[in-house]
Amino acid sequence: MRRYPSDMTDAEWVAVRPLVPVLRWLQGRGGPPEAYCHRALLDAIRYLVDNGTK
C-alpha cells in the first residue's frame, strides 16, 4: 500500500485506536462488516487536511 507523509505512524495509531468506536459485528451484535478500515479513513482525512482539495 502506498504511504503518504500525512499517514499516521504506528505509534499515533496506537494512541488513537481506543478513541475509535468498536464495530457492532466485532461485538457480536450483528450488522455487516464495514467496507473501509478506520485507519485508512483517518489517513484520508489527514491527507485532505494536509494537502487540501483542488
N, C-alpha and C positions, 0 to 999 in steps of 0.2 A: 504494500500500500504506500502511496506517495505521502510523504510528510512535509508539512509546511512549517516555517518558523513560528507561526502563531499556534500550532498544535500544542496541547498540554503535554508536559513531561509526565513520566510515570509517577513521580513524587507529587505533582499537582493533582493528578487523577486520584491518588490515594487520599488526599485531603478533601477533594470534592465529592467523591463517591458516596460517603454517608449522607450527604445532603440531597441526593437524587432519590426519588421515591422508588420503592421496590415494586416490580411489576406484579400485577394481580395473579398472573398464571404461575409465577415463581412461588407465590404464597399458597398455591393450591386453591385459589378462589375462582378459577375458570377464566374464560376470555382467551382470545388468540394471542400468540406471541407478537410483540411489537416488530414492526418491519425494519426499524433502524436502531443501531447501537446508540445508547445515551452518550457515550464518549465521542462518537463521530458527530452527533448533533451539536454538542458543546464546542467541538473543534470548528465546525462550520460557522457557528455564531462568532467565535473568536476571530476567525478569518475575516468575516464581514466587518467586524468592528475595527480590526487592524487595517484592512485594505479598502473598505468602503465598497460601494457599488458604482457602476458606470452605466 
